[in-house]
Structure formats: C-alpha cells, structure tokens
Amino acid sequence: MTDLPDLPLPGHGATAERLRGLTALGRADLVTCRLAEGHVDAVAIRAELGDLDQDQNRSGERWGVWAAAPSSVRAEHGPHGWRLTGDRPWCSGAAWCTDALVTAAADDGIRLFAVRTEHPHATPLDGTWPAIGMAGSDSRTIRFTDAPARPVGDPGAYVDRPGFWHGGVGVAACWFGGALGVADTLLSAARRKDPGPHALAHLGAVDVALGAARAVLDEAAARIDADPKADAHRLALRVRATVEATATEVLDRVGRALGAGPLCRDPDHARRVADLTVYLRQSHAEADLEQLGRLLAEGEGQW
C-alpha cells in the first residue's frame, strides 16, 4: 500500500464519511484496510491526546496502534527519557509501519507511547505470524529492546478518552466492507445466470443483513458527531455485534448459495473469506455481548 487514506477525524462532523472510507477499503482488500485503519486510528488518537504537533513535518510516516496485552511491554523512565522493553504480540504492519503507538506498563499505570519502529530497538520476530487469513497484515510479535519512546497523554488516557470506542466503530466499518466484498461474489453470480430459488433466497437474506449493518453504522456516525464527548462504549459494542453477526451470516449464506466452487477456484474470493474470518475474531464474541448486557442491566441508557 503506497497511498494512505486521508479520512476525517471521528466526532468532527464527518464521521459517516470516515466510516464509508474504511468500508470501501475493506470491500476492496481487507489487508490493505487493516493497515490503513491502524494508521488513521493512530492519527485520531494523537489528535485527541494533543500529540499531532510532534514531528508533523515528517513525510512517509506509516503508523500502527499496537495495544494488545498492555503489560507485555515495560516502560522505564531514566536520565535519557522513556525506554520500552518487552515482546508485544499482534503488531499489524510489523515490517511496514515506520512508527507505532504502543501501550506499556509504567510505575504510574498503563501509558501510551509513540515509538519509531527501528532496528535494533524494535524487531519483528520470525515465525510469530504463520496465519493464512490476513497473512499479508504481517501481525508478528515485536520485541522492544530499550526503545526510545515519547509519552502520548497521561496514564490511562488511551482507554479513558471518548475516542477509544469511536475507533472500535471504525473496525466494524472495516468488517462491513469485508462482508460486502464476499457478498459481491454472490451478486455477480446471480446476475450472470439464474442461480435457482434457494440461492436467490440467500441473496435476499444477505441484502437484509447488509442493510441492517449499514443502518447501525450510519446511526453510530450521527450519534458520535452529535455528542463526540459522550461515552460510546455501549454504542460501539452494539454496532460491532451487529456487524459481526451480519458478516458471519454473509459468509455462511454465500457459501451455502454457491457451494465450494468460488472457494476452490476463485483465489480473490477465497482470500476474502479467509481474511474476513480472521479479522472478525478481533471481536470478543460472547465476552462483548456480556459487557453489553451488563451495561444495560446496570441502567445505562434505554433500548
């Protein structure tokens, strides 16, 4: 990927445009979308936490957000500033990113840091991403060794800011794009020849499911722009669960409608299915649904 997207920041009046941009990227190619989503999420995080004035004249930056397992990396502050040490899994764009936002455990809590991903301070570990689906995302483990780092925000600011859940909605927009890409195979097949009544029923059901996902994304964009400082936790969980369910249904129905043919003879479709299957597992499934139910049971909001 050479051209990174320039998408509007969430909560600034054009969130729907941002989500549509991510959806379009996901529909075309989920690996490209995953890398682009990490970059634009990093831009949004830095803007929200007041870091965008740093190094703003550098060209060719490609950012990632490497925040899984926050305590797997340790931050120490010494006479020469902050340094990070430890192994961080799930670093998408391990060899592609020039910079990353990295969470790490410090004496005063979990902090977020900006790090240049340069050898020998940041080394992707071979053999830590033997994936089939999303293979091109290169989500290897990164080993940080006394890596110079710049703090971004205060301790806890990464997860406490309103935009944390805006980013979660952005990931759902990527999933939705992937679902559209898989569904395109069924639509194209149906328009080439009569696929029969069962396949047409699946096509109709896919249209219903995609319409529901599109509606919740549009609603989320409007709500984020209407009140960008509001707690969007429940909103993001509901959007992500809806889009995940839609994408899962699309994968199932397209497979049932078309059989094994496209999975075995259409490499682009087979790759989309494999990529979307892996990407969807960024959802925490029943754990996220439990969170959503708990928020409702504790009195947050109405239906």
Secondary structure, 3 states (H helix, E strand, C coil): CCCCCCCCCCCCCCHHHHHHHHHHHHHHCHHHHHHHHHHHHHHHHHHHCCCCCCCCCCCCCCEEEECCCHHHEEEEEECCEEEEEEEEEEECCCCCCCEEEEEEEECCEEEEEEEECCCCCEEECCCCCCCCCCHHHCCEEEEEEEEEEEECCCCCHHHHCCHHHHHHHHHHHHHHHHHHHHHHHHHHHHHHCCCCHHHHHHHHHHHHHHHHHHHHHHHHHHHHHHCCCCCCHHHHHHHHHHHHHHHHHHHHHHHHHHCCHHHHHCHHHHHHHHHHHHHHHHCCCHHHHHHHHHHHHCCCCCC
